[in-house]
Amino acid sequence: MLLRTDPFRDLDRLFEQFTGTSSRPAVMHVDAERDGDMFYVYFDLPGVDPGSIDLTVERNVLQVRAQRQRRTTDSAEMVISERPMGVFSRQLFLGDTLDTDSLKASYDDGVLTLEIPVSDRAKPRKIAIDSTSQGRKEIRG
């Protein structure tokens, strides 16, 4: 009898611990960027029903939860099953400089996009200087 061995089996198992399996999905991947007074966060959620996405903000913690379910019929026989299914979740800690009350979210083409404006209190502003002296003084730097 021929015994087939796979020298990369242990490497695959280690990889699955970090990326997830169908029974234990991996975390969702995220990108974030700032453009002027807006902060954008992008979550990859391909194949997720938009109704299963739950987005909450409590204090400065943003939590995203989503669920992807397998769509098969009873008569179908699974031949390959590599796509992670189940509940995905991710938490991000947001800085005090973001206005979470004005957060906007949209889901298109498998990407959840969050638009978070920078808070007015975090933007640079001019400060008026009062003077109690009668005359004008020149300040040199």
C-alpha positions as CSV (number, residue, x, y, z in Angstrom):
1,M,0.0,0.0,0.0
2,L,1.3,3.5,-0.9
3,L,1.2,6.0,1.9
4,R,0.8,9.5,0.7
5,T,2.5,12.1,2.9
6,D,2.2,15.9,2.8
7,P,5.4,17.6,4.1
8,F,3.5,20.9,4.3
9,R,0.6,19.7,6.4
10,D,2.0,21.1,9.6
11,L,2.7,24.4,7.9
12,D,-0.9,24.5,6.7
13,R,-2.2,23.9,10.2
14,L,-0.1,26.7,11.6
15,F,-1.3,29.0,8.8
16,E,-4.9,28.2,9.6
17,Q,-4.4,29.1,13.3
18,F,-3.6,32.7,12.2
19,T,-6.0,33.0,9.3
20,G,-9.0,31.0,10.4
21,T,-10.9,28.0,9.2
22,S,-14.5,27.4,8.2
23,S,-15.3,26.5,11.8
24,R,-13.4,29.4,13.3
25,P,-13.4,32.4,10.9
26,A,-10.5,34.8,10.7
27,V,-10.8,38.5,11.6
28,M,-11.9,40.8,8.9
29,H,-9.2,42.8,7.1
30,V,-9.3,46.5,7.5
31,D,-7.7,49.6,5.9
32,A,-7.9,53.1,7.4
33,E,-6.8,56.5,6.0
34,R,-7.2,60.2,6.7
35,D,-8.0,62.7,4.0
36,G,-8.2,66.2,5.3
37,D,-11.0,66.4,7.9
38,M,-12.3,62.9,7.2
39,F,-11.2,59.5,8.4
40,Y,-12.1,56.5,6.3
41,V,-12.1,52.9,7.4
42,Y,-12.7,50.0,5.0
43,F,-13.6,46.4,6.1
44,D,-13.5,43.5,3.6
45,L,-16.7,41.5,4.0
46,P,-17.2,39.7,0.7
47,G,-20.3,37.5,0.5
48,V,-21.9,38.9,3.7
49,D,-25.6,39.8,3.7
50,P,-25.8,43.5,4.6
51,G,-28.6,42.7,7.1
52,S,-26.2,40.6,9.2
53,I,-23.8,43.5,9.7
54,D,-23.9,45.0,13.2
55,L,-22.0,48.2,13.8
56,T,-21.8,49.8,17.3
57,V,-19.8,52.6,18.9
58,E,-19.5,52.8,22.7
59,R,-17.3,55.5,24.0
60,N,-14.3,55.2,21.7
61,V,-14.7,51.6,20.8
62,L,-16.0,50.7,17.4
63,Q,-17.2,47.1,17.0
64,V,-18.2,45.5,13.7
65,R,-19.8,42.0,13.6
66,A,-21.0,40.3,10.5
67,Q,-22.1,36.8,9.5
68,R,-21.5,34.8,6.3
69,Q,-23.5,31.7,5.8
70,R,-23.0,28.9,3.2
71,R,-25.6,28.9,0.5
72,T,-26.1,25.4,-0.7
73,T,-29.0,23.1,-1.4
74,D,-29.8,19.9,0.3
75,S,-29.0,17.9,-2.8
76,A,-25.6,19.5,-3.3
77,E,-22.4,17.6,-2.3
78,M,-19.6,19.8,-0.9
79,V,-16.4,19.1,-2.9
80,I,-14.2,21.9,-1.7
81,S,-14.8,24.1,1.4
82,E,-12.2,26.7,1.9
83,R,-14.1,30.0,2.4
84,P,-14.5,30.9,6.0
85,M,-18.1,31.0,7.3
86,G,-19.6,32.1,10.5
87,V,-19.4,35.2,12.6
88,F,-16.6,37.7,12.0
89,S,-15.9,40.5,14.5
90,R,-13.4,43.3,14.8
91,Q,-12.9,46.1,17.4
92,L,-11.1,49.4,16.7
93,F,-10.2,51.9,19.4
94,L,-10.9,55.4,18.0
95,G,-9.1,58.5,19.2
96,D,-10.9,61.4,20.9
97,T,-10.3,63.5,17.8
98,L,-13.0,61.7,15.8
99,D,-16.7,62.7,15.9
100,T,-18.4,59.3,16.2
101,D,-21.8,61.0,16.5
102,S,-21.5,61.9,12.8
103,L,-20.2,58.5,11.6
104,K,-21.7,57.3,8.3
105,A,-21.5,53.7,7.0
106,S,-22.1,52.1,3.6
107,Y,-21.7,48.6,2.2
108,D,-21.0,48.2,-1.5
109,D,-19.3,45.4,-3.5
110,G,-18.3,43.5,-0.3
111,V,-16.7,46.4,1.4
112,L,-18.0,48.2,4.5
113,T,-16.9,51.8,4.4
114,L,-17.1,54.1,7.4
115,E,-16.7,57.9,7.1
116,I,-15.8,59.5,10.4
117,P,-15.2,63.3,10.5
118,V,-12.5,64.8,12.6
119,S,-14.0,66.6,15.6
120,D,-14.2,70.4,15.5
121,R,-12.3,70.5,18.8
122,A,-9.4,68.7,17.2
123,K,-9.1,71.1,14.3
124,P,-6.6,74.0,14.5
125,R,-8.2,77.3,15.4
126,K,-7.1,80.9,16.0
127,I,-7.1,82.2,19.6
128,A,-7.8,85.9,20.2
129,I,-5.3,87.5,22.6
130,D,-6.6,90.2,25.0
131,S,-4.3,92.9,26.3
132,T,-4.7,95.0,29.4
133,S,-2.0,97.5,28.5
134,Q,-2.8,100.8,26.9
135,G,-0.2,100.9,24.2
136,R,0.7,98.5,21.5
137,K,3.7,96.3,21.8
138,E,5.5,94.5,19.1
139,I,6.3,90.9,19.6
140,R,9.4,89.6,17.7
141,G,10.1,85.9,17.3
